[in-house]
Amino acid sequence: MTFGTAKRMTNDLVTLRTFRNRAEADTAKSLLDSQNIETFVISDDAGGMDPALAFANGVQLKVYRKDLERAKKLLGSEYS
């Protein structure tokens, strides 16, 4: 993969939802992964060493733009 390809892939990521903690984000991630939707959990928590840091900005669940609508439907309002 070239740098340009990686940059385009990153630009195609959108935040599906922001969660209060990693456990909630990981639960939603598992559901979407089981439906073949690639997901990424993004959290500023010092690599898991200080989970309290995530409270400031939350924990983001990202998906590719092409999967956004399908992911929203799968999660429904359960995680909003």
Backbone as CSV, one residue per row, in Angstrom:
resi,resn,N_x,N_y,N_z,CA_x,CA_y,CA_z,C_x,C_y,C_z
1,MET,0.847,-1.171,0.000,0.000,0.000,0.000,0.893,1.236,0.000
2,THR,0.585,2.143,-0.866,1.364,3.376,-0.944,0.796,4.403,0.025
3,PHE,1.575,5.456,0.265,1.125,6.522,1.157,-0.164,7.153,0.647
4,GLY,-0.258,7.375,-0.655,-1.458,7.974,-1.236,-2.688,7.108,-1.014
5,THR,-2.530,5.793,-1.154,-3.635,4.871,-0.925,-4.051,4.899,0.530
6,ALA,-3.081,4.883,1.433,-3.388,4.927,2.863,-4.095,6.224,3.225
7,LYS,-3.680,7.323,2.634,-4.304,8.612,2.923,-5.749,8.629,2.431
8,ARG,-5.996,8.092,1.243,-7.368,8.035,0.725,-8.240,7.171,1.621
9,MET,-7.701,6.038,2.083,-8.465,5.148,2.953,-8.818,5.862,4.251
10,THR,-7.871,6.598,4.806,-8.118,7.339,6.035,-9.172,8.402,5.809
11,ASN,-9.121,9.085,4.680,-10.098,10.124,4.369,-11.490,9.543,4.178
12,ASP,-11.590,8.278,3.840,-12.884,7.638,3.653,-13.517,7.204,4.974
13,LEU,-12.785,7.308,6.079,-13.334,6.939,7.383,-14.191,8.069,7.931
14,VAL,-15.323,7.693,8.518,-16.203,8.668,9.153,-16.567,8.149,10.545
15,THR,-16.868,9.064,11.432,-17.277,8.671,12.776,-18.744,8.264,12.745
16,LEU,-18.989,7.032,13.075,-20.354,6.520,13.137,-21.021,7.000,14.419
17,ARG,-20.316,6.871,15.514,-20.871,7.251,16.804,-19.742,7.444,17.804
18,THR,-19.980,8.274,18.800,-19.026,8.472,19.892,-19.650,7.909,21.161
19,PHE,-18.907,7.047,21.832,-19.395,6.357,23.027,-18.738,6.922,24.283
20,ARG,-19.337,6.642,25.411,-18.793,7.109,26.699,-17.575,6.319,27.130
21,ASN,-17.513,5.044,26.707,-16.377,4.215,27.136,-16.067,3.167,26.076
22,ARG,-14.925,2.548,26.235,-14.454,1.563,25.258,-15.334,0.320,25.220
23,ALA,-15.883,-0.088,26.353,-16.720,-1.292,26.385,-17.934,-1.126,25.473
24,GLU,-18.582,0.027,25.526,-19.737,0.276,24.659,-19.315,0.274,23.188
25,ALA,-18.203,0.921,22.892,-17.710,0.979,21.516,-17.340,-0.419,21.014
26,ASP,-16.705,-1.211,21.858,-16.309,-2.556,21.455,-17.519,-3.465,21.221
27,THR,-18.593,-3.261,21.986,-19.812,-4.038,21.784,-20.410,-3.730,20.417
28,ALA,-20.501,-2.445,20.090,-21.022,-2.045,18.778,-20.096,-2.532,17.669
29,LYS,-18.787,-2.444,17.893,-17.807,-2.915,16.911,-18.017,-4.394,16.620
30,SER,-18.229,-5.185,17.655,-18.427,-6.629,17.475,-19.654,-6.921,16.622
31,LEU,-20.734,-6.183,16.873,-21.944,-6.372,16.082,-21.688,-6.063,14.610
32,LEU,-21.049,-4.934,14.348,-20.792,-4.541,12.960,-19.784,-5.471,12.294
33,ASP,-18.752,-5.863,13.029,-17.770,-6.796,12.474,-18.429,-8.119,12.075
34,SER,-19.412,-8.560,12.876,-20.092,-9.823,12.568,-20.920,-9.722,11.285
35,GLN,-21.197,-8.481,10.861,-21.941,-8.245,9.623,-21.011,-7.815,8.486
36,ASN,-19.726,-8.090,8.660,-18.698,-7.784,7.657,-18.562,-6.294,7.352
37,ILE,-18.754,-5.470,8.370,-18.490,-4.039,8.250,-17.222,-3.764,9.044
38,GLU,-16.194,-3.324,8.333,-14.917,-3.057,8.989,-15.033,-1.797,9.852
39,THR,-14.600,-1.901,11.092,-14.718,-0.799,12.045,-13.385,-0.535,12.729
40,PHE,-13.274,0.676,13.274,-12.065,1.084,13.989,-12.484,1.843,15.235
41,VAL,-11.946,1.449,16.384,-12.218,2.150,17.632,-11.058,3.101,17.887
42,ILE,-11.388,4.380,18.054,-10.376,5.417,18.265,-10.607,6.049,19.633
43,SER,-9.576,6.017,20.471,-9.713,6.567,21.815,-8.382,7.149,22.270
44,ASP,-8.455,8.295,22.877,-7.251,8.917,23.435,-7.151,8.508,24.899
45,ASP,-6.673,7.275,25.113,-6.581,6.751,26.481,-5.180,6.208,26.794
46,ALA,-4.190,6.809,26.165,-2.789,6.419,26.383,-2.592,4.926,26.122
47,GLY,-3.166,4.454,25.026,-3.000,3.048,24.669,-3.644,2.095,25.648
48,GLY,-4.701,2.544,26.311,-5.391,1.705,27.286,-4.820,1.804,28.684
49,MET,-3.729,2.535,28.843,-3.081,2.657,30.148,-3.836,3.598,31.085
50,ASP,-4.606,4.532,30.540,-5.351,5.480,31.364,-6.740,5.691,30.767
51,PRO,-7.662,4.737,31.015,-9.001,4.823,30.416,-9.751,6.106,30.765
52,ALA,-9.413,6.742,31.852,-10.098,7.972,32.254,-9.902,9.083,31.222
53,LEU,-8.829,9.030,30.453,-8.597,10.056,29.431,-9.695,10.054,28.366
54,ALA,-10.302,8.912,28.124,-11.332,8.807,27.089,-12.596,9.576,27.467
55,PHE,-12.789,9.846,28.760,-13.995,10.563,29.173,-14.055,11.964,28.590
56,ALA,-12.933,12.575,28.357,-12.912,13.940,27.839,-13.482,14.028,26.433
57,ASN,-13.087,13.107,25.561,-13.512,13.157,24.156,-14.379,11.987,23.738
58,GLY,-14.565,11.035,24.605,-15.319,9.843,24.250,-14.487,8.886,23.419
59,VAL,-15.116,7.816,23.023,-14.470,6.774,22.226,-15.208,6.710,20.894
60,GLN,-14.495,6.963,19.819,-15.119,7.022,18.496,-15.104,5.665,17.815
61,LEU,-16.220,5.356,17.185,-16.304,4.172,16.340,-16.384,4.670,14.906
62,LYS,-15.401,4.291,14.112,-15.322,4.762,12.731,-15.587,3.616,11.770
63,VAL,-16.191,3.976,10.635,-16.445,3.030,9.548,-16.082,3.722,8.236
64,TYR,-15.982,2.934,7.191,-15.780,3.523,5.882,-17.082,4.181,5.432
65,ARG,-16.956,5.287,4.757,-18.113,6.064,4.295,-19.121,5.179,3.541
66,LYS,-18.628,4.243,2.747,-19.509,3.384,1.947,-20.393,2.490,2.824
67,ASP,-19.994,2.256,4.082,-20.742,1.383,4.995,-21.579,2.156,6.017
68,LEU,-21.524,3.473,5.969,-22.124,4.298,7.019,-23.622,4.046,7.186
69,GLU,-24.383,4.110,6.132,-25.846,3.963,6.252,-26.227,2.579,6.752
70,ARG,-25.567,1.572,6.235,-25.844,0.194,6.681,-25.508,0.023,8.159
71,ALA,-24.390,0.594,8.578,-23.973,0.507,9.984,-24.977,1.211,10.890
72,LYS,-25.466,2.376,10.467,-26.469,3.102,11.262,-27.726,2.257,11.450
73,LYS,-28.158,1.606,10.373,-29.360,0.779,10.452,-29.152,-0.406,11.394
74,LEU,-27.975,-1.013,11.320,-27.698,-2.169,12.176,-27.655,-1.790,13.647
75,LEU,-27.059,-0.648,13.943,-26.990,-0.226,15.341,-28.319,0.334,15.838
76,GLY,-29.068,0.946,14.920,-30.347,1.529,15.312,-30.161,2.551,16.414
77,SER,-31.161,2.691,17.249,-31.085,3.675,18.334,-30.545,3.051,19.609
78,GLU,-30.228,1.776,19.574,-29.740,1.086,20.768,-28.492,1.726,21.340
79,TYR,-27.650,2.270,20.475,-26.376,2.826,20.930,-26.316,4.339,20.812
80,SER,-27.448,5.013,20.617,-27.378,6.461,20.452,-27.413,7.192,21.773
